[in-house]
Amino acid sequence: PNPDRNPPADRIVQSVRLARQPIVDADLKTIGYELLFRATDADQVARIGNSNQATASTVLNALSEIGLDSLVGPALAFINVPAKLLFSGMLEDIGARSVVLEVLETVDCDEHAGEAMQRIREAGYRLALDDFPPEWIDRPCVAQSQYVKFDVLLSGIEPIVAAIDAAHRAGLRVIAEKVEDWETYDRLREAGVDYFQGHFFSRPETVVRSTVRASKANLMGLLILLQDDRAPLGEIVERINTDLALSYRLLRLVNSASIGLRRRVDSVDEAVRLLGLKAVRSLVYLSALTGVDGKPPALVHSTMIRARFTELLAARSRMANPPSAFLVGLFANLDAFYSQPLAQLVDELPLTDEVARALLDGEGPLGALLEYVRFYEKGHWIEDDGDIAALNAVAPSCYLDAVRWDEGLRESLGGA
């Protein structure tokens, strides 16, 4: 074993991976990227054991981990979707305007699929028919699609050429995929294909980013809670607050250009209200599908204690908004979890200026609270008048309450 490695960090930090392959127009200008599931750094092709898990991982990583801004910029993001997720309704609740969902060839292109695809479109997505047999161009689901992808290696060049006019009459833009050489590109371009994807232009490029594992027990509990439409919002927020990974994903989702909210928030509570419970349910469902770690180590618990301690100090001293104080305490060590500069991480989140300044510069009442908490955690007692004196009066009881709260949390999640 390597003595320089940090075992607690190994247990909570993981790498999320996606590959992206450009889709270009007839003039070789990039109009989008297909985002491809990758399980390991070495994967040059997708190794998919479960198509629902692969899609959940791809959507989650694109929207709330790496971010569509970083992955595709102003271009479109094409993502495969299997039948189960297409019909589940989960993707409809986090509709993304710059995402094109590719309906796989395993989905029956019938009226049932057409109805599901109509709901997906109404949620804000665009749709493409993937690996579509050219002879199916008159099927019911075609009317709900904007794109059709023909696989050159699977269908052959001439059947695709024969189907182009019918596809255009149906209102579809034609994408030829697995175009492996320039000769094929030239032939299909002359025949009227709109867009091209394949090794002739670019092989898939893998993008890697560190992230934090979510707690399996917490996710399962949240899923059960979210099945009840009458579940108290405060209880849902409290559950999310106790999971650093979920809190981070939620705020990234709020800030995603594809979602279109672009609002500044100062607490998880505000983010939940802004997105709505259906979107939160979908986020938790996708997180559960991707695979998580069920035993958070000491680093997570110390972060939870700090967040709760900061919140209690804010409440009892009335120095700052308690939910904002919790968020500041929770995210103060975000750089340690994600192995990236805190300033970069904060810039990616829709935090209010007050919260951002507290995290980055220690400014304002929230910054003063965070500084006090850090000194207290190190065993440094500060003697002063005013706010410090007020904090000193309540800090010991607040800290003990925070530790007890974390212990209760551990027990409720099955111990850790």
N, C-alpha and C positions, 0 to 999 in steps of 0.2 A: 504494500500500500504506500501511496505517496503521502509523506508526513505534512506536506504543504497544503494539502486539500482540506477544505472545511466541511466535515461530515454533516453538520446541521444544514448548511447551505445546500449541499448536494441533495438533501431530502426534500427541499421545498422549491428549488430553482430548476427549471427545465428549459430546454430550447424548443421554440416553436418554429416550424419550417413550412415554407411554401415554395413551389416553383412557379415561375411565370413564363409564358411564351407569347411573344407579340403576335397580333393579328393585324395585317397591313392591307391597305387598299391597292388598287391597280398601279398607283404611282409609288408604292412601297412606303407610304406614310402610315405610321402606327395609329390605329383607331381604338385598340383595346388590347387586353392581355387575357389569355386563359390562365386562371389560377389553378394549380395542380397540387393535390395532396402529396406530401412527402413525410415519411415516417422517420427516416434517418438521414444524416448529412450525405451519406454515400449513395442514396437513392437517385438514380438517373431516370427511373420510371416509377410510377406510383405503385406501391406494394399495398394493396387494399384487401384487408380481410373482412371488413364490414363497410359497405358503401355508405350507410347512414352515418357511421362514425367519421368516415373520411370527409363527407360533405359538412357535417357539423364542425369538424376541426378546421376546414378551409374557410367557412363562413365566419366562425368565431375569430380565427387568427386574422382574417382580412379586415373585419369591421372593428374589433376591439383589442387586438394585440399589436400587430404590425401597423395596421391602418391603411385604408385605401389610398389616402393621400400619398403615402410613401411607396405603395406598391404600383399604382397605375396613374397617379396624378389626375389630370382632367380626362383621361381616357376611360373606356368602359372595362369592367371586370367581368369575365365570363367564368361561371362556376357550375360544375355538374350537380344535378340534383336527382336522386333516385325516387322511385315511386312513393315509398313510405313517407319521406319528408315532403314530397309534393302534395300529398293528400292530408298531411297531419295538421295543416294550418299554422304550424309554428313559425314558418318563414314569413307568413303574411303580416305578422305583428311587428316585424322589424324591417319593413319594406325599405329597400335602398334604391334610389333612383339611378345610380350609375352602375348597378349590377344587372348583368344578363344571366338568368338562370338557364342552364342547358338541360333540357328534358331528355333523359337518356332513352336510347332505343329500346330498352327493356320495359318502358311504360307503354301500355296499350294506347294508341292514338285514337281513342273513342270519345263519345260524348261526355263520359264521366271525367276523363282526363281534361277535356276541353273546359268543363265547368270549373275544375280546380285551377286550371291555368288562367281562366278569366279572373278568379279571385286574386291570384298572384299578381296579375297585371294591375288590378284595381289598387293593390297595396303599394304600387310604385315600381315594381320590377319590370324589366323587359325579359322576353323569352326567346330561346332558340331551340330548335329541334336538332338534337345531336346524333351523329352517325345515322342520319335519316335515310332509309332506302328511297331512292328517287321515284320508285313506282307508287309510293304512299302519298304523293303530293295532294291528293284529293281527300285525305282523311279529315275527320271532324276537328281535331285539335289544331290543324294548320291555321285556322282563322284567328287563333289567339296568339300566334307567334309573329315575331318581327324578323327572325333570322332562321335559316336552315343551314346546317352544316353537313356537307357530303364528304365522306371519307374516301380519298382517292385510292388508297391501297385496298380498301374493302369493296368499293363499288366499281372502280375502274374509271378511266377518263371519259370514254364515250357515253356510258349511261348518264354521267353527270351532265355532259354537254347537252344530251337529249332532254334533260329535265329542267334546264335553266329557264326557258321561256315560260313553262307552266308555273315555276316557282315565282317568277316576277309577276305573272298575272294574278297570283294569289297574294301579292303584296309582300313577298319575302325577299330579303337581301340574302344572297347566296354566299356562303363561306366554304371554300375548299380547304379541307384540313389534310395533314400528312402529305403536303406537297414537298417532295424530296429533292427535286432538281429544277433547274431553270427552264428546261425544255417543257416540263409539265406546266409550270407557271405561265409560260408564253402561250401554250395551247389553250389553257383555261381562261386566260385574260382575253384572248381574241374571241372566245366563245361567249363572253359576257359575265363571267364570275365577278362578284363585287369585291370580295375580300379573300385573303389567303393566309394560311398558317402552316408552318412546316419547317423542316431542317434546311430547306433551300435558303431561307432567310435567317433563321436563328433557332438554336436549340434552347430548351427550357433552362432558365437561370434560377438557382436556388437562393432564397432569401431566408436568413436565420436571425432570430431574436430571442434573447433570454426573457423568461417570464416566471411567474410564481404559480405553483400548483394550488388549485382550490381544494377545500376540504370535502371529501366524499360524503361524510356524515352530514355536514351542514347542507350540502346540495340536496341530499335526499330529503332532509327535514323541510327545506324550503319548497321542494317540489310538492310535497304533501300539503304544506300550508297554502301554497298558491292554487291548489285545486279548489279551495273554498273561496268563492267570490265575496264572501262576507268576512274574510280574514282581516283583522285589524291592520291598518297600514303601518302603525308603529311597530308591531311585532315583525312584519316583513322587513322594515328598515333595520331593526335591531339585528336580525339574522344576517343581513347583507353586511352591516357594519362590522360583524365579527369575522369576516372573511376578506383579507386584503386583496386577494386575486379578483374576487367578485366586485368589490368596490372599485378597483382600478378599471376592470372591463366595463362596468356601468358608466363611469365617467368618460371613458374613451368612446363609448357608443353615443353618448350625448354630443360629443365633440366631432363625431364623424360627419364629413361633408356629405356622405351618401344619405344619411338620415335627414339632414337639412334643418336641424334645430339650432346649432351654433349659439347656445346660450351659456352664460357664465353662471355657475352654481357655487354655493358655499357649503353644501352638505349632501350626503347620500339621500336624505329625505327629499330634498328639492329635486334631485336627479330622478328619483322614482316617480314623483308626481309629474315631472315633465315628460318622461317616456311613457308612463302608464303601466298598469299591472300586466297587461297582455305582453308588452315588449319585455318586461322584466321576466315574466314566466318563460318566454322564448329564450332569453339569454341564459337562464338557469338550466333549461332543458338542453340547450346546445353544450353548455359547460359539462353537464352530467354525461352526455354522450361521448365527449372527447377523451374521457379517462382522467382521473384525478388522484391525488395523494390523500390518504385518509388519516395520516398521523402527523399533524403539524408539530415541528420541533420547538425547542426553547426560544429560538429567535422570533417565531411568530407570537408566542405567548408574551414575551417581553414587549413586543409591539402592541399587542392588545392591551396590556396593562398600561402602557404609556398613553394610548388613545383614551382609555377610560379615565385615567388619572387626570389628564388634561381637561376632559369634559367635566368631571366633577369639580375641579378647581374653578373652572369658568362659571359653573352653576352656583357654587357656594360663595364665591367672591364677587360675582356679578361683573366680572371684568370683560367678558366676551360672550358671544353666542355659543351655548354648549355644543350644538351639533357641528358648528364650524370648528370649535376647539377639538372635538373628536377627530374630525377629518385631518386637521393639522398634525395631531399626535400620530394618527394612523400612517400618514404619508411622509413623516419626517425621515424615515429610513428607507424610502422607496428606492434610492440609488443602490443600497446594499442588496436589495432583492433582485433588481433588474440589471445590475452591472452596467449602468449607464449614468452619466452625470444627472444630478437632480434637476438642474435647470432645463435640460432637454426633456425630461419626463414631465415636468410641470408645464412646459410649453405645449405639450401634446394634450393636456387636460383642460376642460372648460372651467377652471377655477376662477373665482372672483379675484380681483386685484388684492383684496385684503388677505385672503388665504395664501395667494402666491407670494406676496411680499413677506408674510410671516415665515413661510417655508424657506425662501431663498435668502432673505436679508435680515430676518429676525425683527421685522418692523411691526409697529402697531401693538395693540393689546394682545392679539394672538401670538405675535412674535415674542412678546415679553413672557407670556405664559409658557411657551415652548422652551425658552431659555431657562426659566425657573425649573421646569420639569427636568431638563438635562442636568442642571446642577444638583437637584434633589436626588436623581438616580445615582449620581456619583458620590453621594453622601456629603455634599457641600451645603452647609447651612448659611444662608445669607441673612445678615441683620440689617434692617433698614426700616424706615417709616412708610406710611402710606400703603400702596398696593402690596409691597413685599410683606409687610406686617400682617396684612389681611390674609395673604396666602399662607404665611407661616402658621397662622392660627388654625387653619383647616387642613393643611397638607397631610399631617400624619393620619388622620382619620380617612381622608380621601384616598390616600395610597393603599391603606389596608382594605378599604372597600373595593378598590380597583383589583387588588390581588384576589380577594374573595370572589369577585365577579368573574375573573378569568378562571379560577378553579371550578366555579359552577359551570362555566362554559365548557371546560374540558370534560367534566362529568357528563354533560348533556350530549357531547359529541362522541362519547364512548371512551374517553381517556386519551392521553397523549403524553 
